[in-house]
Amino acid sequence: MLELELPAVEASVYLKAMERQRWAFPLVGVAAARRGGQVTLALSGVAPIPWLLRSEDELDGATPLPGTAYKLEIARALVRRALAAVA
């Protein structure tokens, strides 16, 4: 593949929560993009692989791995901030 064309987004943001003194990567990351009035969210750090969401409500059914419930609360806060940023 030499070229990949992606549709333009109207607004986008990436937010992260991290402990700078301890780690070089975020505990939780949230990317949001608005295209055609629809917002797509992607989370990192809360599952073994990146997690694609269509709405904040999809976090309600999440079952955290042992010792990681705090990451869901961080993700909820970052998702709210990301949605406000691309609104």
N, C-alpha and C positions, 0 to 999 in steps of 0.2 A: 504494500500500500504506500503510495507516494503522497496522497493528499486526502484529507478528510474535511468535508464541509459540514458544519453544524449550523442549525438555524439560530439566528440572533435571539438573545434574551432581552427582555425589557428592563429587568433589574436582577441583580444577583448579589449575594453576600456569603462570606465564609467566616464563621466565628469558632473560637476554640477556647477551651478551659485547660490550663496546664500549670504544673508546678515547675517554674523555670529553674529553680535551684537543683531539682532532683532529676528531671527528665528533659530530653530534647524533642519530645513529641507530645501532642495533646492527650489528655485523659479522655476528652470527648470533643469531637468536632462536628459542626453542623454547616452544611452548604444548602443554600436555598436559591432557586432561580424561578423567575416569573416569566412565562411566555404565553401570550394569548389569553391572559387572565387566569391561567392555571399555574399554581405554584407546586414545584417538585422539591422535596427535601431529601438530603442524603446525610446519614450519620456515620461517624467513624468512632471507634473506641468503645462502643457499647455492645458489640457482637463480634464473633470471630471474623466476619467479613463486613464490608460496608453495607449499610441498611438503607434501602430506598423507601421513603414514605410519601404518601399522597396527602396526609393530614396529620396534625398533632394527635388526633384521637387514636391513631394506630399504636401509640406508645402505651395506651391503657391495657392492652392485652399482652404486654411484654413480660416475660419471666426472666428476671436477672440471674446470672450465674452466681454461685456463692460468693459473698463478699463484695458484690458490685452493684447493689441496689442504689447506692448513692449516685452512680453514674446516670441512672434513669432520671433522677431529680435534676442533675446538672443538664442533661439533654433536654428536659422539658423547658427549663429556663432559657437555654440557648435557642430552642425552636421558637419560643414566643418572641424572643428578640429578633431572630432572623425573619420571621413572618412580618413583624412590624417594619423591618428595614426594607423589604421588597414590596410592601403594600403600596 
